[in-house]
């Protein structure tokens, strides 16, 4: 197709010819190029390219994008009250740090409530180069706070709450709409660049201090002649080399922003310093200059390696300060231009574009993590954890300080906050969202799946919880029927950002205002989750028991927030497929538990254990029937008096459901078909005689087929906690 015909087609489709500049014609052709379908399996992928950019969180970039879990998330984390400041708020409301004293009120806090606010480049272009925020091991741990997530600005500064919208990031939004965006992809650990890149290139950070670690900082991100500072565990690049899989790092050694973690490892330092016995292959492939011009030359000559890592320049890295979203977009565009310069090669290539960490920028979703210690003891039988795991958690705790702040001893390493991940390939076109939990180790597992080279250093817990990215792809029926997406030009915006002489710290908003997520849905990939939480309040009273069940095909983390004790560490339960765990909460009165899981899974379990002798004892048991697309709600009354259940739809459906009377020591069932809502559900169950009793259940029933994103995930962010009337 000629450029003129291409633009005419776009104009007919939606007036896109008004855009004055486009990507080079090769990229336009590549977006319409059919995928390699020799086997219609993963084996059709012959090249995997990984471009890891710098320091942006998911909400910071895509909180406003339609069809992803952004600012419109219906079930944000509840946070504890702040005296004289706010109460009953969600994680979207934080307290600022600093501020002017209030006249006449010496004891009044100088901070104020703050919600995510837009970095509006249309009105103030200098915020394109917004200043960076703290992003090291200690401040990241303090901001996360074991999952309480209520000290973000204190640890990260007020402008960490800033976010961009589509008008500010036209290239990034277009790329997300053209291909596949992962909205449950997390950085590997709660810290900065180098440690996260170690997970991306080796699967771990040497948590047991066996080979120069553990790493929690950037102290070994460059060449050092002192061999005592070498990392000594095996990198994935070396495993590929030993297995005969071709690989290459594309970078400029004069300016790679010290973002190549191989520079910290002994074999690559030996190669850099030309020490006796060094490997020329490791030097040529891992620590030599081979920039984007040679990447393009390799593509044109059909000699692109099977696995490639691209390390950007400082200006191209997207890092706040030396770079910007505009510069990062232009660098990514040049990578795409190189990879699509040979359409035959592109038809067999997967480009993964992710970000090593979030800088300090806010993200509202609690990262899946192992349970936090509430009382550490080297003897596991005497240690106390906030939650439990059916999976071995060895290697997921910071038991060896290795120079880190003592306050972080025994804390979980990760996962860290969400970061963007675009999956760009001929098999991932069409604007899909993928909501399977993943992290940097998932990239290695995708390479494992394709080329068979295992990475043994990935922990059992990560293998259980983080996917291998295969759910992002459709190799059998890739979307090739005329799909095209115009990607906007990047050069002019980059030039404008480079003209800015310095970074900018934006003003803190004067008033609290909720960010807004655009309405709309995206096609959503099938997910491997089938989760349930069953509640039980024993007749003897004084305890609430939750059973966390996993009948799916992937491990999952359940987060539990006690809304009556939000100052306590939230509990986390990791459950493998086919297993279950129980958690118990002791109470003599009310209980109010807020449960979250992947892809909008939510349970709200509230009530009061106090009741008259012989009265009704209501409960609910929920089952999903994948074959029929129905929820089966079993209404249970284990008490001595009858009770009446009221089931109501909170969204998706408007029909009235009949009340159900259940006599003493009996049960009844209600079936809820979900086809009209594409298997999304959100229901509340109440009992007439127990006004404090509530069972709310929301989420998506997976059936192994593609679906759509949550239609309710839109509009203004929920700043207030849900209140039980």
N, C-alpha and C positions, 0 to 999 in steps of 0.2 A: 504494500500500500504506500502510495506517495504521501509526502508530508501534506500536500494540499488536500488529498482525499481524506487523510486522517483527520485533519482539522474540520473538514466539511462534515464528516461523520459525527464528530464531537458536537458541532454546532447543531446538527439535527437532533442529537440526543439531549442537549440541555443548554445550549448557548455558551459552551465553554470556549468558543473561539474568541470571546472577549478578552481572554487572557493573552497578553501581548507576547509572552515568551514561554517556551516549553523546554522540557528536557530534549537532548539530542534525539534525532529520529530513531537511533538504535534502541533506546529505552522504550520509545513508543511501540516499536515493532515487537520488542521482547515481551511486553505486557500482553500482547495478543498471540504470542508464539505458543503452540501446543507443547505440553510437557512431554518429556521423554517417557514413553509408555511401553518400553520393551517387555517388561515383566508385569507392569501395573502393581509393583510392590516397592518397598523401601530400596531394593536393589537398583532401582532406576536412578537413584541419587548417586552421582559419581564424584561430586565435589561439595564439601561443607566449608563455608567461610564464616568466620566469627569476627565481627566488629564490635568491640566493647567500648562504649563511650563513657563519659564521666559525669557523675554527681547530679542526677535528677531523679526525683521521686515520681511515682505514678500519678498521684493527685496533682502534683506541681505541673505536670504536662497534660494529663488527660482526665482530670476530675470533672471537666465540663462536657466531655465527649459523650454523645448518645450511645447507649447500648453496652457500656462497660460499668464495672462497679466503682462508681465515682461519688460525687457529692450527693447524688440522689439516693444513696444506699438507705433503704428503709430501716435498717437495724444497726445503727452505729453503737460503739462501745459506750456505756455509761461511765461518767467520771465523778469523783467525789466532789462534794461541795467545797467552795472557797469562802471562808468567813468574810462577811461584809462585801462580797464580790459577786458570787452567783451560786445558785443551788439548782439541783435537778437538771443538769445539763449533760449533753453528750460530748464525745471526744472532739467534735467540731468546735467546741468552745474551750479555749485555753486562757491562761492568764498571762498578760504581758509582763515583761521584766522592765524595771525602771519606771520613769514618769515623774511628773512634778507633784510635790506634796499638796494635799488638799488644804486650803486655808481654813484655819480654825479647827482642824481635825487631826491632831498630831498622831493619833493611833490609827487613822484611816489608811488602808493600803494604797500605795502609790501606783500599783498596777491596775489594770482594767481588763474586762473580757475582750477577747479577740477571736474572730473566726477567719478562715481562709479568705484572702482578699486578692483581687486581680492585679497583676502587674501589667497595666494597660499600655502597651507600646503604641497604640493608636493616638493616645493623648500625651504620652510621655515616652518617646522612643528610648531614652537612655536606660530605662529599666530593662531593656533587652540585655544589658550587661549588669544585671542585678549582682550585688556583692555576694560572695560566698558566705557560708555560715560554719560554725564548728562541726567537724565530722570525724572525730576520733573515737577511740574505744570507750573512754570514760563518759564523754558527753552523750554518746549514742546510748549507752546503758542507762544513763540518768533520764534521758528523754523517754525511752521505752519503759523504764521503771517496772520491770518484770511483767509488763502487759497492762499496767494501769494507765500509761500513756497520757498523763495529765500534767507533765512538766516540760512541755515541748519548748516553749519560748524561753523558759529559765535556762535550759541547757543549750538551746540552739539560736537564740535571739528572735526578736519579734518578726523580722522579715522572712523567717523560715516559713511563715504561713502564706507567703505569696505564691500565686499560681498564674499560669498563662491560659489564654483562651485560643480558639481556632484562628482568630484574626491575627494573633501574635505568632502563631506557629503554623503557617499554612502548609509548609512542606511536611512537617511531622504528622499533621492531621490527615493530609492526603495520603501519605504512606500507610497510615493506620487504616484508612478507609479502603485502600486498594488491596491490601494483603491481609494478614492475620495479626491481631494484637492480643497478647497474653495479659489478662488483668489480674492474675494471681501469681505472677512471677516476682520473686523476692531476691534481693541480694542475699549472699550466703551468711553474713554475720553482721553483728551490730558494731561495725567500725568502718574504717576508711578504705582507701584504694588498694593498697598492696595486699592486705590480708584477703580481701574479697577476690582479687585476681589470683591469689594462690589457690583458692577453691576452684576457680574457673580453669586453671591450668594443671592442678594436681589433685583436686578432690578433697583437700583438707588443709589444715594449717599446722600440722604436727602437734596436735593437742596434748599428747602424752610426753612431749619434750624428749623425743628419741633421736632427733636429727637436726637440732639447732633451733627448734621452736619452743613453745608455741608463738606464733605471730599474732600480734594484735595491732601493729602499727606499720608505718612506712620506713622503718629504720634500715631495712636491707633491700631497698627497691632499686639500687644501682650497684655498679661494680665497686668492689672494695678489695684491695690487695691482701688484706688481713684474712687469712684463711680461717681464723677462729670465728669469723662472722658469716661463714658460708652456711647456707641451707644444704642438707645432705640427703634429703629423701628424693625419691625418683619422680621426675616430672612426666606428664602424659606425652610430651613431645619425645622423650627418650623411649617410652613404651612404643610409640608409633614407629620410631626409627628401628627398634629391635624387631618389630613385626613386619618390616618391609613396606609400611604404608607411607606414601610420600606426604611431606608436610613442609610448610614454610611460614615464617613470620615476615609479613610485609610491613616495613617501617623505615624511618629515617633515623639512623643512630645518632645523628647530630641534633635531632629534635624529635624525641618520642615521649617527652614529658615524663620520663622514668616510669612509663606504664607497661614495660615488658618485664614481668616478674622473673623471667629466666635469669635476669642479671643477678639475682641473689643466690643462685645455685652453683655449687662447686664445679660441675662439668662445664658449665657455660662460662664461669669465671676463668677456668683453666684455658678454655678456648679463646677468650677475650685477651688474656695476658700471654697467650702462646706458650704456656708452660709445657714442659716435656710430657709427651704422651697425650696431648690434647686431641680432641676429635675435630678434624676439619669440617666434617659434615655438620656437627652441632654448631660450629662457628658460622658456616655459610647459611644454614637454615634458620638459626635462632638469634644470632647477635651480629648480623651484618646488615648493611643498608640495602634494602630492596623496596623502593617506594612505589607509589601508585602508578607511576609511568611504567615500571617493570611488571606490576600486576597486570596492567592492560596488555603489555607485550606478551606475557605468558598466556593470557586468555586468547589473544589473537592467534598465537602459535599453537593453540590447543595443548599447552603443557601446564595448565593450572593444576597444582597438587591436589591430592585427595582431601587433605585437611589444611586449612590456612587460617592464621590469625592475623588480623590487621590492627596495628597500633598507630593511632592518629598522632599528628603533631599537636603541640600545645594549643595552637590557635584553632585546630580542627576538632579538638577533643570534646567540645561542648561544656567544658568545666567552667563554672563561674570564675570570672577574673580574666584569665588569658583567652578565653573563648566565650561563646554565647550560643543560644539556640540557632541564631542565623548562621554563624560560622559552622556549627556542627551539622546543620542541614546541608550546607554547601559541600562539606567534606563527604557526607554520606552520599550525596548526589554524585560526586566524582567516583566513589567506590562503585555505585550502581552503573555509572557510565562505563567503567573499566570492565565490570563483569558481564555486561550485556553487549560489549563490542563484538562478540562472536556469538550470534544467536544459538548456534549448535551447542556451545559450552553452557550457555545460560539455561538451556532446556534440561540440563542435568545437574543444576547447581542449587543449593540452599544457602541463603544468606541469613544469618542470625545477627540481629542488631540489638544489643542490650546495653545496660548501664551498670558499672561496677558497684555503685552505691548511690545513696540518695542525697549526698552532701548532708545538710541538716534539714532539707526541705520536708515539710509535713506530709505524712500519708496517714489516712484515718484507720486503715485496717490493721488489726493486731496480727503480727507475724506468727505463723505456727512455730512453736518451739517446744523443747522438752520442758517438763515441769520445773519450776524454780524451787530451790531449797528454801524452806522457812527455818530450818535448823540443820546445818551440815554436820555430818559425822562420817569419818572414813569407813566406818562399819555401816554398810547399807541398811542393816536391820535397825540401826539406831538413828539414822537420818530421817528427817521429816521433809516431805515434798508437798507442794501445792498441786496435787494431781497424781497421775500415774501413767505408765506406758507399758503396753504389752511388748514393745520392741526394745532391744538392747540399746541403751543410750550412751554407751562408752564412746568417748571422744567428743561429746557434745557439751562438756562443761569446762570452764577455765580453772582447772585445779592447780596449775603452775603459773605463777605470776609472770616470770621472765621479764621483769622490769615494769610491768603494768601497775596501775594504781591498786593499792591493797583493797580498796572498796569493791573491786570487781572480782575478787576471789570467789570461785565456785559458781559464778553466774553462767547461764547458758550462752553459748556462742551465737546462736541464731535459731531460726532464720532472722534476717534483718528486714527492714521495711521494703515495700513493693517498689520496683523500678520498672520502667517500660521495657518491653521485649517485642520487637517486630519480627515475625517469621516471614521472610520475603523469598518467594520461590514460585515456579510454575504450578506447584501443587497446593498453594495456600492463597490463591487469588480470591477476591470476592468480598473483602471487608468482614471477615469472620472475627469473632471473639472466642478465645479459648480460656476457660476458667479453671483448669486443673492446676493445683498447687505445683510450683516449680521453683528452682533456685539455680545458682551457677553450676552446681553439680549435675543438673539436668542436661546441660550442654555436653558434658563428657559422656553422659549416658546415651545421648542421641548418637554421638560418634561411636560409642561402644556397639549400639544396636546395628549400625550400618557396617562397620568395618571389623567388628569382633575383637577389638583390643580392650580388655577389661582394665578398669581402674580400681584396684583393691583397696585404696585408701579412703574411698567414700564410705561413710559410716552406715551401719545397718539402719539407723533411724532415718537418715536422709533417703536411703533407697526405698524405705517404706512410705515416706510422706511426700517426697518430691518426684514428679513424673519424669519421663524421658523425652517429652515433647512430641512423641509420635501421634498423640491425639490432635495435634495441630494440622495434620495432613490428610488429604484424600488422594491416595495413589491410584485407587481404582477408577474414580470418575472425577478427575480434576476439572475445575471450572475453566473451560477453554472456548466456550461458545461465544466468541465476539466480545468477551469482557475487556474493557479498556478503562483506564483511569488516567486523567491528565494530572501529572505531578507538576506543581508550580515551579517557576524558576527560582534559583537560590542566589545567584551571583550578586544581584543588585542589593538584596537585603544584607548579605554578608558584607559588602563594601560599606554600606551605611553603618553597620555595627562596628566595623574596624575604625571608622572615623571618630568613634567615641573615645575620648582620651582617658577615661577612667571608669571604674565600676560605680554603681549607685546603690545606696541604701534607701529604699523607699520609705515614705512617711507611714507611720502606724495609723490605721484608720481611726477616725474620731468616734465612730459609733459601731456597735455590733450589727453586722448584716450577714445573712446567710448566702453562701455561694449557690449558684444555680447550675444544675446539669441539664443539658439539652434533652428534649423528648425524642423518643424513637428507639427502635430495636435494631439489632444486628443478627445475622445468622450465627448460631452458636454451635460449636462442636460438641459431640457426645462426650460425656464424662464418665469415669469409672466409679462413681460414688453411689452408695445405697446405705444411708445412715439413718439411725433412729435413736431417740432418747426416751426411755420410759421412766415415769415417776411413780414413786410409791411412798405413802405416808402410813407407816404401820399403825395398827389400831391402838397400840400402847402409847403412841404419841412421843414427842420429844426428838423426832428424827425425820429427815427427808432423805430418801434414797433415790439416786438417779442411776440408771443403767444405760451405758453408752454402747450401742450396737453397731457393728459394721458388717453388712452383708454384701458389700461391693467388691471391687477388684483392686483397690488401692487403699493404703493406710490413710488415716485422717486424724487431725487434731481437733478436739472439741475444746472451746474456751468457755469457762463458766465464771460469770461475774455475779457476786452476791450483792444485789443492789441495796441491801440493808447494812453492808459492811464494805463499802467501796475503797476504804483505806487499806484493806487487806490485799495480799497478793492474789490475783485471779488464779483459779485452778486451770490446768490443762491436762487433758487426757488423750494420749495417742493410742489408737486402736487399729490393729492390723485387720485385714480381711478375714472374715470368719470368726472373729473374736469379740469379746465384750469386756467392759470394766464397770465396776460400781464405785460410786462416790457417795459419801454420807455427810450430811450437814445436821448438826445438833442445834435444836432450838426448842424453846419452851413456849413460843408464841408464833409470830408471823415469819414467813419465809418469802423470798422474792429472788429467783435465780434466772439470769439472762444467759442463754446458751447460744454460741455462734459456731458455725462450721463453714466449710468451703461453699462457694457459689450461692450465697444467700441462705444457707441452712440456718434456721433459727427456731429455738424453743424458749418460751417464757413460761416459767412454772412458779406460781405464787399461791399463797393461801395462809392458813393459820392452823397449827396443830391442835389448838384448843377446841374442844367440842363437848357437847353434853353427852353423858353416858347413854349409849343405845341409839344415838342419832345416826343419820346417814353418813357414809364414808365414801365420797365419790372419787373416782379415778378414771383415767383414760389409757387405753392401749392403742397405739397407732401402727398400722402395717401398710406397706405399699405393694400394690400388685402391678408389676411392670407390664405383664402381658395384656392386661385390660386397661391400663392407664388410670387406675382408681386408687384412692386412699380408702382404707377400711378403718373406721373409727369405732373401737369397742368401748362402750360406755359401761363402766363398772360401778356397782354400789355394794361395798362390803360391809355396810353398816346395818343397823337394826330398824331403820325407818326408810320409807321411799324418798326419792329425790327426783327433781326434774332438771334435765340438761337442756341448755340453750346453745345451739351451734350457729355461729354467724360467720359470714364471709367478710373479711376486712377489705379485700380488694379483688379484682379480676371478675367477680360475680356479684350480681345484684339481687338474685332471687332469695326469697325468704325460706329458711329451713324450719321444719316443724320442731316444736319442743318434743322431747322424748322423756317419758316418765319411766323410771327404773325402780322396781320394788326392792325391798330389802334383800340383801345377799343374792343379787341377781345381776344380769348384764344384758345389754342389747347392742346391736351393731347398726352403723350407718355407713353407706357407701357413697363416696364423693368422686364422680367422674371429672377428669381434668382436661379433656380433649380441647374444649373451647379456649382454654387459657394456655395452650401449648405446654401443659403439665406444670405450670406454675400455680402455687397455692399459698393462701394465707388465711387461716381460720382461727377463731377464738371459741373456746368452750367454757361456759359458765354454768353455775348451779344456783337455782333460785334461793335455796335456803342457806347458801354460804356466799355472801357477797364478796368476800376477799379471795375466793377460790377462782383461779384462772389457769387455763392451759391454752397457750397460743402456739400454733405450729405453722411454719412457713418454709418455703424452699422450692425445689424443683424435683419432680419425679423423673429420674433418668431411665431410659428404655433402650439404650444402645444406638439411638438414632440422632441425627442432628436436630436442632431445635432453634429457638430464638432466645435472645437475652431477655432478662426480666423486664416486662413491660412497665412495671411500677417503679423502675429505677430511673427517676427523672425528677425535675423540679428542684425546689429549694431544699438545702440540707436540713436535716432534722437536728436543730440545735437543742431542743428540749427532750428529756427522757420521756418515754411513754408512761402515762399515768394510769393507774388502775382506779376507775371510778368506784 
